[in-house]
Amino acid sequence: MKLKNLLQLLLLTSSVWPWGAVSVTAQEVAKLDHDKTITSVLRKSRLIREIPQIGERERPSTSAIMLVQSPAPTNPSSVQRGVIQVTGVQANPTAQGVEVILQTTQGEQLQITNRSTGNNFIADIPNAQLRLSNGEAFIFRSEKPVEGITEITVTNLDANTIRVTVAGETGLPTVELFDSNQGLIFGLTPATTAMQPPQQPEAEQPMGETPQEEPAAQGDELIEILVTGEQDEGYNPSEASTATRTDTPLRDIPQSIQVVPQQVIRDQQATRVEDALRNVPSVTQEGGYYSSTSNFRIRGFRTDAENVLRDGLFEGVGNVTGQTVETDLFNIERVEVLLGPASVLYGSAAPGGTINLVTKQPLSDPFYQVDATIGNYSFYRGLVDLSGPLDDSRSILYRLNLGYENSGSFIDFLDRESLSISPTLSFRLGDRTELLVEGEYASIDTGYYPGLPAIGSILPNPNGEIPRNFNPVEPGDVVRTTNSRIGYRLEHQFSDNWLLRNAFRVRFSTLYSDTGFPLSLEDDERTLNRLQEINEGDGTNYVLATNLIGNFLTGSIRHQLLVGVDWNRDNATYTRSNRGISPIDVFNPVYNQPRTEPFEISFSDDYEINSLGIYIQDLVSLTENLKLLLGLRYDTQDYNLRSRVDDFTLSRFDSAFSPRVGIVYQPIEPISLYASYARSFTPVLFGTAFDGSPFEPERGTQYEVGVKADLSNQLSATLAFYNLTRTNVPTDDPDNIGFSIQTGEQRSRGIELNIGGEILPGWNIIAGYAYTDAQITQDNIFPVGNRLNNVPENSFNLWTTYQIQQGELQGLGLGLGLFYVGDRPGDLFNTFTVPSYLRTDAAIFYQRNQFRAALNFTNLFNVDYFESADSDFQVIVGRPFTVRGTISWEF
């Protein structure tokens, strides 16, 4: 009986008290619509409690409502908008079975919508949340509380709904509902008990006398329950911290945010970030699974490593590992994608979007899990996940994640070995203070694969088709990277309404690569000219982030205020040397030819970047169903470069304001209509104009409108329309050869539809569609109207699983995935097109108690396809049919 508990401490420290604020109590804040006082982000506990046998207890003072086998739902129109806090759940044995008490002082206001499927009784309470008295979310679970009932669970289905599920053993339990001064009570009678012959009715009590409840049946055993802060939201996450740096429900945010949760990662057996991001249709890969880089395009625009967050902190532009995203998911809990500009909270950022990798946090109950995976192409992978308390009071928790992978591929001499270690400790420094200390070490040793020439792969070649397994570099070419991180995150709660966060992290990265690089095909269209490159670098990134979150009222208007400051420093040294090497015949390659040319240093640079950002954001609840989001950030960036080759120096200073304005209107409880405006800025670090002046930062401007819907409290959907423009793009200066001017402009506009959640018990889905019209609107080199490279106009994804809920095959599940990517240009000249493809994936898995076994199939029908193209000699092939088997054991 184990549930994982995630402790999520984000970052921060600073203090600002708003003028004109009206102090309110925690109870007043709790009555506001989404009940998100800042206490909800503090420590989440995982406790096992035993409920003792009960003696005589008073029956509730109100009459019971019998919920029969197919109960009729309560009229949804009667549901109040205020979210009621349920501060505890209690299970007590009775003579008839068991009663479950939802503890709240507002039990009479709770409205119930209930249904049944098979032996399962399901009740949804759409205006309530499970929150301990300190604001922490929790889950209630009781296995085999009495004979005839296999399990009772009470969870937060989403940010506004509690779900009560009762699983009968042989039939559907009978349920009675009571109001009392304790809260709302579910009286549960197992089907075997309910079908017993009726007993002789008791003598009627005189009017005005309080009826006495019979003592509990003798021999009743203790009911063991599990209360945990972990809220496993399956395929339908309700919150993401990326968009607002607070735990605001997704439905209250005027921007599209897509989350790939842990259950999807596990069901798909995703091992790298690119595996997870295939579930977001607006994200396309630049590079590929076998490529040595893992950059992406979001809403048409490129997102590099500096646009990837880790637990809300940027990794910095000092990443010398090739400006790539570190891809292993060994310690990642979920992947969040904020679509559109994010500069208002994070400073320098690409206009298309930002990726946030949320890591696994310490649990307060012992948790031990081991995964072993084996697959074709010599794929071997092992994971260890250990967590729990280090003291009896559970004030010191730990988590240790270990990952090792050794794999080959169908591409010639492209092997990979990686080792990852991530220890984390959390400390409760009193009732209102939490400290998290975390470290990580990751090393990757891999071959190199730049891709194939377009002629002979996706374009005709008179010599035939280049073998898909051909690698144009040499055996023994290698890329080695290491990344080490250490840092802390501190949270202090001044009161129920004010929270201070502070975080610091330092990251050390190294790179060594010795690889070939394709240049061009000769006229015979079979001889490939090549270059050999050696890249060496090391970098250090420091990041310090502090912010203050406050909830307060000005009159009747509720505010969730966020103010903060970020500081980053990047130091790096990077050297590149190259030389020509022998050409290679792509149809009849001969490797390991003599290399006689000496290396020449292309560049060897030291650089330092200092960034400072100050921001303020206010989520204003004008009414219960009308919210306004206002934000403004000011950034400065100081960039200094020195060449070791010729002692050339370059200094530049950039600054920018980045605003965001959004509005959310909720005409009815499950629907949110929103509109927003946001801007981004991205410094252009390299190059100058003809007169020597540095380039201005690129700017992004986005307008977005959309609809968010919670469908039957189980599915959520987002429909978004956006228009995004990127300006100040450097393009060739027509009057000064070899220089650039900033007159370029690119535009992306499109439609996105995303849906995720539970269709029926055991049947989950995550799906999406994106239409993206991304093109050049101004340029001096590339034709206006050309499409942006590697951006399909149409793409969609569908992944669905079903797991049998009862019977002899209970725990057996199947998964099916369809992933479509439309055709897209291979370069900005649009000289060739990467063809569209439809890939089918599948899974079969079995889970029973702590054991799980799974088979995952990628490219089930072995379709030949290409993932992307960096140029006309760098076309990345897609994966062929791949099968991997995983065995997991939790103990």
N, C-alpha and C positions, 0 to 999 in steps of 0.2 A: 504494500500500500504506500507507494511513493509518488509524490508530486514534486516537480521541480519548482523552486522559488527563485525568482530573479530579483536581485537587489540592483536597482538602477540609480546610481548617483551620477548626475551629469557634471556640471562644473560650476565655478563662479565666486565672486565677492565684490561688493560695492554697496553704497547706501545712498538712497535718495528718498526723501519724503515728499510726496506730492502736496502742493498747495491746495487748500480748499477741500481736503479729504475729510470724510466723515467716518469716524471709527465705528466698526461694527463688530459684533460678537461672532464667534464661530458658528453659532446656531443660525444667525441671520444669513451668513454667507451660504450655509448649507441649503437654505431654502431657494437659492437662486438656481437658474435653470440647469446647468450641467454639473453643479456640486463639485467643482474642481478646486477646492481650497488647496493651498500649496502643500498641506500636510500629506497629500496623497503621493507625493514623490519621495517621501522619506522612507525609512526602513520598513521592509515588508517581512513579516515573521512567518515561520513555518512551525506550527505547534501540533503535537498530538495530545488530545485531551480525552479523558475517560469520564463519561457522565455516570455518576453513581446511580444505584437503584433508588427509586423514588417510593415514598410512602404516600400518605394521604395528601392530595393537592386539591385546591379549589378548581372546579370546572370554570371555564370562561363564562362571563356573565351574560353573553349574548347567545342567541340560538345558533344552531349549526345549519350550514347549507350543504346538502348532499350533492357531491359531484359524481354523477353516475358514469357509466362506461363511456359515453360519448357526450361530454359536457358541452353546453353551448357557450360560446365566448361572450364575455362582457362587451357591451357596446363601447367601441374604442373612443367614441366622442366624449365619454365620461371621464377619460383619463386626464388627470391634471398635468399641467406642464411642469410644475415644480418637482424636482427629483428628490425623493424621500430616502434618507440614509438608514439602512438596516445595519445596526452596529454589532450584531451577533446572530448566530444560528445555534439552536440547541436541539438535540434529539433525546427523547425520553421514551422508555418502553411503557406501554399501557396494557391493560387486560386484552384489548382487541388487536393490538399490534404495536404501533409506534406513533408518536406525534413529533412533528418538526415545527419549531417555533422560530419565526423570523422576528427578531427582537427590534422593536421600534416604538416610539411614542405616538406614531401616526399610522398605526395598523389599519384603522378604519378607512383611511384614504387610499390604501392600496387597491388597485383594480387588477383583476385576473383575466387573462385569456388562456384557455386551456384546451388541450386536445389529447388524443391517444393514438399511438401507433404500436400495434402488436400488444405486448405486455407492458409497454412503457406509458406512463402518465407524464405529460409535459405541461407545465404551467409557466406562462410568461407574465411578468409584472413590469409593464413598460414605463413606469415612472419611479423607478427605485434603483439603488446601487448598494452593493455590499461594501461597507466601509467600517473598519474598526473605529473606536472612539477617537483615536488619534488620526483618523483619515486614511489609514492604509487599506488598500483593497485586499480581499481574501477570497478563498474558495472553501466551501464546505463539502466534505465527502464522507460517506459512511458505507462501508461494505458489509453485507449480510447483517444488518442491524437486528432483524428478527427472522424467524423462519417464514419463508414465502416472499421475502423482499430481498433481491440480490444487491441492490445499491441505491443510495439516495445521494444526489449531488445538487448543490445550490451554487450557481456561478453568475458572474456578470457577463451576460450575453454580449452587450455592447455598453456604450457610455451612459445609457439611459434605461437599461432593461436587466432585470434579474430573471434567470431561468431556474425553475425547480423541476428536476427529473427524478421519477421514481420507477425503478425497473422491477417488475414482478417476476417471480420465479416460474410459476406455472400459469399465471393469468394476470389480467389487469387488476391492480389493487383498487379497492373502493376508497374514496377520499372524501373527508368532511372538512369543511372550512369554518374556522371560528375567529371572531374578533375578541380580543381581551386586552387588559391593561398591560400585558407583556408584549403584545404585538399580534401578528397574524399567525394562526396555528393551523397546520395541516394535520388532521387526524387520519392516519393510514391504517387500513385493514387489509391484510393479504388476501388474495383470492381464495385460498384454502379455508381461511377463517370466515370470510364473507359468505361462503356457500354452506356453512354449517346450519342446521335447523335453528329457527328462531327460539330464543329462550323465553321463559315465562316473564311477562312484563313486570317491572318493579312497581311497588305501591306508589301512587301519585303523591307528590309532595304538596303540602298545603301552600296556598298562595302566599307569597312574600317570604317563604323560607328559602334559604340557599341550599340547593341540592349538594349532597356529599358525593365525592368520587370514591369509588372502591379502591382499596389499596392495590398497587401493582401486583400482578401475579407473582407468587413466590417462585423463586428460581430464576427470575429475570437476570440475565447476565449484563455485565457492563457493556455499553455501546461505545465502541471505539470510533472516533471521528478524526478527520484530518482537516486542519485549518491552515491554509497556506496563502502567502502573498502572491504566489505565481498565478497569473491569469492566462491560461493557455487559450488563446482566442482562435485557434484553428486556422481556417482560411480567411477569416473575417476580422482583422485587427481594427480596433476602434480608435487608436491613438498613434501618433508619431511625433517625436520631439523635434524633428528636423525643421518643420515649417515655422514654428513659433518659439523654439527653445523652451517650451513649456509643454506639459502633458494635456494639451487641448484636444478635445474630440475632433476627429477628422471632419465631421459634419459642420463644425463651427469655423472652419478655415476656408477663406475665399481663394483657394488655389488647389490645383490637383496634386495630390500626394499618393503615390503607390507604394505599398509595402509588400515585400515577399517574406512571409512569416516563417518561423521555424518548422512548422508542420509541412509546408510546401518544400522547403529545403530537404527535409528528411524523406518525404515521400518520393521526391525525384532523385534522391541520393546525389544532390549537387555538391561538388567539391570545390568549385571556383566561382568567383563573382560572376563571370560571364554565364555560367550555368543558371544562376539565380535570376539574372537580368533578362533572360529570354522570356520571362513572365510579364515583362513590361513592354508593350508593343511600340512605344515611342522611343525605345532605346535600341539602337543597332550597334553591332560590334565593328570596331575598326581594328583590324588584325583578325585573330581567330583563335580557336581552341589550341591549334598547334603553332600559332604565332608566338614569338617571344615578347610581344607587347599585348597589352589588354586595355586599350583605350576604347572609348565609346562615343557615339553621337546621340545626343538627347534633343529631341525636337529639331533635328537637322544639324545641330552645331556640336563640334568636337568638345569632349570633356576629358581632360588629362588628369594625371595623378593629383595635381594641385587643387582639383575640384572634387576630391573625394575626402569625406570626413570620416573620422573614426571616433565613435561616441561623441559626436558633435564638435570635435576639434579637427582643424585642418592639419594635414600632414606636412604642408609647406612645399614651396617650389624648390627647396634644396634637395629634392629627391633625385639622386644621381643614378638611380637604377633604370635609366632610360625613359623617365617620365611615364612610367607604367603603373597601373593599378596592381597592388599586391593581391593575388587572386585567391589564396587558400581560405576556405571557410571553416577551418578546424575549430576556431573559437568564436564564430559569428552566430549570434542568436537570430538576427533578422537583417534584411537589407531594405533601407528606405530610399525612395527616389522622390525628390522635390522637383516637379516639372516647372521650368521657367526660372527667371532670375531669382537669386538668393542673396544678392549683395547686401540687402538691408540688414541681414543678421550675420553674414559671414565675410563681408568685404569682397576682395577680388575673387570673381567667380565667372565661369562661362555662362552665357545667356541662356543656354538650353536647359540647364538643370544641374542639380547637385546630388551626389550619392552619399548616403550615410551608412556606415557599417557599424551595427550595434553589437558589442561583444557580450559574451556570456558572463554573468555575475555570480558571486558566491551565494550559496543556498544555506539556509539555517537548519536543514535536516541532512543527515548523511545521504549522499548520493554518489554512486559509483557506476560507471558505464564504460563498456569496452566495445568497440566496433572493429570488425575485420572485413576487408573487402578484397576480392580477387576478380580479375576480369581478363578478357582476351587482350592481345598485344602486351602481355607480360605486365599487367597492372596489378600492383599490390599496395594496399593502403591500410594503415592501422590508426585508430584514434583511442585515446584514453581521456575520460572526463571524470574528475574526482572533486567532490565538494562536501562541505559540512562545517559544523562548529568545532572550534579548538578549545572551548571552555564550557563549563556546565551552564553558565548563564546565557550562552549563545550570543555574547557580545563581540566575539572575535570569530569571523567566518573566513573560510578559504575556498578557492577554486583553482584547480590545476588542470589545464588542457594540454595534451600532448598529441602531436600528429607526425606521422612519417609516411612518405610515399616514395615508391620506386616503380617507375613505369617506362614502358617503351611506347611505340606508336607504329602505325603502318607506314609512316614516312621514314626513309632511310636514315639510319644512325641519328635519330632524334629521341634521345632518352632523357629522363628527368628524375632527379632525386631531391627531395625536400625534407627538412626537419624543422619542426615548429614547437616551441615551448612557451606557455603563457601562464605564469602564476599570478594570483590576485588575492589580496587580503583586505577584509573590511573590518572596521572597528567602530563599535558604538561608544562614543565618548560622552555618555549622558543621554537623557531622554530626547534631546533636541539636536544632537550633533552626530554626524556620521563622517567617517574618513575611509576612503578607499585608496589603497596603494596597489599599483599594477605594474607588471613588467612583461616583456615579450621578446623572444628571440626567434628569428626565422632565417633560414638559409636555403637557397635554391641553387642547384647545380644542374644545368640543362644544356642540351645541344641547341643549335640555332636553325631556324627555318624562316627564310625571308619570303617564300612563295615561288610561284611559277610565272614565266612570261605569259602575257595574255595571248600572244600568237602561239597556238599549239595547245592551249588549255580551253579558253572560251572563244577564241577566234580561230579560223581555219589556218592550217599550216600545211604547205604542200608535202612536207616530210612525214606528216601523220600527226597523231596526238601524243603529247608528252605524257609519259607514265605518271599517274597521280602520286605515286610514292617517291618520285624523283626529288632529291634535295640538291640545290645548286651549290651548296657550300661543301667544305671538306670534312671528312671524318675527323673527329677530334676537336672540331670547332666548339667553343664552349662559352657559356654565359654564366658567371657566378655572381650572386648578389647575397648580401646579408642586411638584415634590418634589426635593430635593437631599440626597444622603447622602455622607458621607465617614467612613471609619473604618479600623480595623486589627484583625487577629486574629493573636495570637502563640501559638506552641506551643513548649514546651521539655520535652525528655525527660531527666529526671534519670538514669534507668536504663531497662532493658528493661521495668520494671514500674511506673514512676511517671512521670506526665505532668502538666504544668502548662499550663493554657490561660488566656489573657486576651484580652478583646475590648472594643473601645470603638467607638461609633458616634454621630455627631450627625446629626440630620435636620432640615432646614428645609422647611416647607411653607407655601404661600400659596393663598388661595382668593378668587376674585371671581365672583359670579354675579348675574345680573339676569334673573329669570324670573317667569313667571306661575305661579299655583298654584290648582288647582280647589278650590272650597269646598262647593258643594251645587247640586243641580238644583231649579229652581222647580217649582211645581205642574203646569205644562204639560209637564214632563218633556222639555224640549228646550232650555231656557235655563239655561246653566251660569254660576253666580256665580263670580267669580275674584278673586284677590288678586295684587298684584305685590310681589315680595320682592327686596331687594338684600342679599346676604350678603358680608361682607368679613372676612378673617381671616388671621392669620399665626401660625405656631407653631414651636417648637423643642423637639426631644426629644433628651435625652442618655441613653445607656445604657452602663453599664460592668458587665461580667460576668467573674468569675474563678472557676475551679474546679480541683480537683486530682483526678486519677483514679489509683487504685492497685490493683494485683493482688498479693495475698499469701495466705498460708496461716495458719490457726490449727489446728494439728494436721493432720488430713486434710481439713479444710473449706476450700474456696477462696472468696475474697472478691474482688469487684470493687467497690471503695469509691469513691464520688463525694461530695465536699464542695465547697460553693461559696457565693458571695455575689453578689447582683445589686443594682445601684443604678440608679434611673431618676429623671430630672427632666423634667417637662413644663412649658413656659411657653407661653401662648397668649393672643391677643387676638381677640375675635370680636364683630362688630357686625351686627345685623339691623335693617333698616328696611323698612317696607311701606306700601302704600296700596291702596285699592280701585281697580279698573279696570272697564271696561264688561263686562257679561255677554256671552256668545257663544252663538250658536245652534249646537248640536252637529251639526245636520243641514244647515244652510246658513250656515257660518261667514263672518263679515265681520271681517277683521283690520285692524290699524293704526288703530283708532278713537282719537279724542283722549283724552289722559290729563290730567285737570285737578286731581285731588286731590293735595295735598302729601304727601310721605313723612313718616312718623313713626317714630322709633327705638323698636323693641320692646325691645331690650336692647343693651348694649355693656359687655362684661365682660373683665376681665383675670383669669387664673387661673394658679396654680402648684401642681403636684403633685409631691411627693417621695416616692419609694417605696424601701424597703430590704427585702431578703429574704435569709435565711440558710437553707441546706438541707443535708441529708445523706441519702445513699442507699447501700444496700448490697445487691448482688446476691450472694446466698450460695448456693454449690453444695454442698448437704449431701451429695449423692452425684452420680454421673455423670448420673443421670436425674431428680434431684429438686432444684429450685431455689426459693429464697425471695427475694422482693424486698421490702425494707423502706425506707420513706422518710418524712421529716418535714421540714416547712418552717415557718419563722416569718416573717411579713410585717408591716411597718408601712407606713402610708400617711398622709401629712400633706397636707391639701387646703386651699387658701386661694383665695377668690374676692373680687374687688372690682368693684362696679358703677360704671361711669363715669357713669351717668345720675343716680343719687341717692346715690352714695358708700356704698351698702350693702356690708357685708362679711360673709363667712361663712367660718368656719374649722372644721375637723373633723379628728379623728385616729382612724384605724381600725387594728386589729391582729387577726391571726388565725393559728392553727395549722392546717396542712393535712397530714394523714397519707395514706399509701398503704401497703397491705399486699397482697401477691400471692404465689401459689404456682403452680409449674409442675411437672407430673409427666409424664415421657415413658416410658410403659410399653414402647414399642418405638421404634426410631430415628425413623421418620417422623411419629409422633403426639405432640402435646403437649396435655395436659389442663390447664386453668388456672382459677383463681378469684382474684378481687381485690375490694378495698374501697378507695374513694378519696373524698376530699372536695375541694370547691372553695369559693372565696369571691370575691364581686364587690361592691366598695363601691358604695353608693347615693349618688352625688355630689350630687344635687339634691333640695331639699325638706327639711322638718323636720316633726316631729310637732306637735300642737296646743300642747304645753308648750314648744316651741322646741328640744327635744332632737334631735340628728341621728339619722338612721336607722342601724341596725346593718347590716353587710354582708349581702347575700344569700348563702345557703349552698346548696351542692349536695352531695348524698350519693348515691353509686352503688355498687351491688353487681353484679358481672358474673362469669359463668362461660362457658367456651367450650372449643372444640376447634380446634387448628391441625394441619393435615396437609400433608406434602410428598408429592405423588402422583407416583410414578415419577420422582422427582428433576427433574421438568420443570414440574409444576403445583403450586401451593400453594393451600390453601383455609382459610378461617376461618369458624367457626360460633360466634356469640356470642349470649348471652341476658343482658339487663340490666334493672335497675330503678333509675331515676334520679329523685330528688326535689329540687325547688327550693323553698326556704323563705325566710321573711322578705321575701316579695314585697309591696311597698306596695299597699294597696287603700283605698278610701274609708273615712274615719272616720264611722260612722253617727251619732255624737253631736256631731260638730263639722264642719259643712258647710265644704267647701273644704280640708280637711286629710286626711291619710292616716295609716293605722296599718299595721304590718307583720304582718298576720295572714294574708296570702295564701300559698297553696301550690299548686304545679303538679307533676304527676307524668308521667313518660314511661317506658314500659317496652316492650320489643320484642325482636325477633329479627333478626339480620343474618347473611347468608351471602354471602361474597365468594370469588371464585376467579380466578386469573390465572396465565398461563404459556403454555407451548408444548405443544400436544396431540401434534403430529407435526412433524418438521422443516419449517419454513416456515409452519406453521399455529398462530397465536397467538390467545389469547382473554383478555379481561378482562370479568367479569360479576359481578352481585350482585343480591341481593334484600333488602329491608328491610320488616319489619312494625313500625309505630310506633303505639302507643296513648298519645297525649299529650293530657292533659285537665286541667281545673281541678279541684282537690280542696278548696280553701278560698278563698272570696272574698266580699266584701260587695257587689259590683256585678254581676259576671258570674256566671251560674248555674253552680253546682257540677255537674260532669259534662260541661260544654261542652268541645268539642275545641279545642286550641290552633290558632290561625290559621296558614294556609300549611303545614300539616303533613299529608301524605297518610298514610293507614293503610298503603297498599301502594305500593311502587315497585320497579322493577327496571331494570337496564341490562344490555345485551349488546353487546359490540363484538368482532368477530373478523376476522382478516385471513389470507389465504393467499397466499404468494409461491412461484411455480414455482422449483424448485431446480436444474433441469438441462434440457438440450435447447435448441432454438432460441428458446424463449420464456422462458428463464431470466431472472429478474429482474422478470417481470410479476406483479403482485399485485392482489388484489381485497379490499375491506373492506365489511363490513355491520354496521350498528348498529341496535338497537332500544332505545328509551328510553320507559319507561312511568311515568307519575306519576298516582296515584289522585286522586279528588276530595278537596278539602280546604276547610275553612271560610275565608271571606274576612275574618272579623273574630272577635273573642272572644265577641260576642253570638251568633255562628253564625246571623246573619240571612240570609246567602246563601252559596252554595257555588260554588267554582271547579271546573269540570268536569274529569274525568280526560282524559288524552290518551295516545296512542301515536304516537311520532315515529320515522320510519325514516330513517337516514342511510346513506350508501354512499361508497365510494372506489374508484378504479382508479388504479394507480400502476405505474411502471416504473423500476427502478434497475439501472444498469450501471456498475460501477467508480465513478467520482466524479460521475456524472450521475444525477439523479433528477427525474422528472416525475410530477405527481399531479393528479387531478381529484377534488375532494371535494364531495359533495352533502349538504346539510342539508335535512331535511323533504322527502324524495324525492317523496312523494305529495301535497305541498302541503296538509297538514291544517291547518284552523283550530284554534288552541288558545290558551290563556292560561297564562302562566307563574306569576303570583302576583297577590295583591291586598294593598295596604296599607290600603285603606279602601273604602267603597262608591262612591267616585268616583276611585279609583286602581287600576284593573285593568290589568295589563300584558299586552299581546298577545305571542304567540310569533312566531318567525321564519317567514316563508313559505318556499317552495322557494328555495334558495340554492345556487349553484354557484360554486366557486372553483378556479382552476388555478394550480399552483405549479411553478416550475422551480428546481431547486437544483443548484449546481455547487460541488464541492469540489476545490481545487487546491493 
